[in-house]
Structures are given as structure tokens and as C-alpha cells.
Amino acid sequence: MIKGKKTGQDDGNYTKIPNNILKARNLSSNAVRVLGLLIDRQSALDSAGKLREDNLFYMVASAFDDAMDISGTQVQRTILPELESKGLITRHRCPQDADSVYRRYTFYSLNWDRIYTYDGSQKDVTKEAKKKAKGHKAQEVLRSRQTLETVTEAVSDAVSDAVSAVIPEAVTEPVTNTSDADRPVLKALADTLHYGCIEDMMQLDWDYPQRESEQHFFFMDMFKKFALHRLGYISLDYDDALYKVVTLFAEWDRCSEGIARIKVECRIKAIEDTLTKVIKSLQDV
């Protein structure tokens, strides 16, 4: 036994921790676990006859790493100061000779009188105040987010209503065939839009570029093809393709999918109007 004090451990593979410590309402669960580890360490050294006469002992940080869900560094920065502030342990800086090098290590002593008489019946007022303040802040953040979502949804609906007045319903049914009469116009459009051939213009390329500088051109190509589909010159699986493009555009433009859809529709409509004029001029030739 340690100088007339109980070590808290029998010969079995368990550690005795006083009930007042286990049930303490003003000690964190990590503090109770760390104190248990320190009790176990002191008891093991005492049983092996390796405990110093002054009952001080050393414990490596890795021992906390192996037994805790938090790192040894966190234990040293937060948990040990908590135990020391409660008077349950004391840390000592003791000289220790290792490999002929004079070093200083942190040793621990357990304040058993304080451990056995510790009153943990009352919650820590400071911690409770911090917890309550944190709860209030979380509620404020939640309310702010809900308000922002409500406002965003209202604005989105208002913009959508305004846009729908000027954007006609999309042609969602694919055009099955392109007439021979349209092929000269399509060929001219392919040249105008910098596509190598009509077939290239009619294919959706889902090879989304990784370089941000090239992503703008990806969307412009998609918008042109959507406009051509709406004009009835090429055939696309419009709804599915539009959904995919809107999803990509929302991420690229850092906006909601609702806002992204409005922006995409507006761009398609603008290109559609421009292409209508181009096609008319080609047909008049």
C-alpha cells in the first residue's frame, strides 16, 4: 500500500474509483477516465515496488492516446488542468537523469484526501453557463438559416414567376428526325457555332472539364444545344440533360439549384433569340 493510503486497485484487472468521483456532476467524463488511468498507473507501480518514496510517478502521453478517444495532447491541455484545478491531482516538474542527459519530466501525485472527500453534487456553474450560451447561439444560427431559406425561397418564386412570363415552355419532346431541308441550315449553324459537323453539334458531351477556365465554355456549348432543341433543329433528352446541367451550374456558380435553373433558362432563351435571327438570315439567303 502507498504510505498508509489506499491505492484504489486490488489484484484484479480493474481499477477502483470512489463513487463520489464517478457520480460527480461537475467533472467531465474524460476527467473521470483520466483520473482512473492515473490511479491505475500509481497502483501498478506500487504493486511492482517501483513507486518513488514520495509517491510521485511519471506517465507517458502515449498511455493517454491508447486509452482515450482524444489525443494525449488534448489530455495535457484540457483534462489534466481540470483535475488540477479541482485539487484532485498535482503536477510536478522533477529532474530526471536519462542517458546521462539531465532532463525535466512531468510527474503526478494523487491527492487522496481530496479525492475521497470531493463534493461533485453541484454542477459546474461556469460550464453550465457556457453550455447555455452555446445553446442560445445554436438556436440563433438555426433561426437565421430558416429566415434566410424563407427569404431565398420567396425571392426564387418571385423571380421564377417573372421569368416564366417571358420564357416560353421548353420543347421537351425530342425531334425524331431532321428534315433534309434543314440540313443546309444545320451545316451553316455548325460552322457558325464552331462545331466540326452536324453530328458533333447534336451530341451532348458530358466530359465536364476540371479546369475552371474551361467550364464556362462547357456551359455555353450546352446552352446552345438546348436552344437548338427548343427551336426544333436537333433532338435531345431535354429534361434529363437540363437537370444535369442545372446541377453542375449550381455548383459552378455557387448558388441554389432553383436560382441556377432560372439563370440557365435565361441564358438558353437569350441564345434561342439570337439563333432565331441567325436562322432567319440563313433561310433568306
ABEGO torsion letter per residue (X at the ends): XBGGBBAGBBABBBBBBBAAAAABAABBAAAAAAAAAAAAAAAAAAAAGABBAAGBBBBBAAAAAAABABBAAAAAAAAAAAAAAAGABBBBBBBBBBGGBBBBBBBBBBBAAAAAABBAABBBAAAAAAAAAAAAAAAAAAAAAAAAAAAAAAAAAAAAAAAAAABBBBBABBBABBBAAAAAAAAAAAAAAGBABAAAAABBBABBBABAAAAAAAAAAAAAAAAAAAAGABBBBAAAAAAAAAAAAAAAAGBBAAAAAAAAAAAAAAAAAAAAAAAAAAAAX
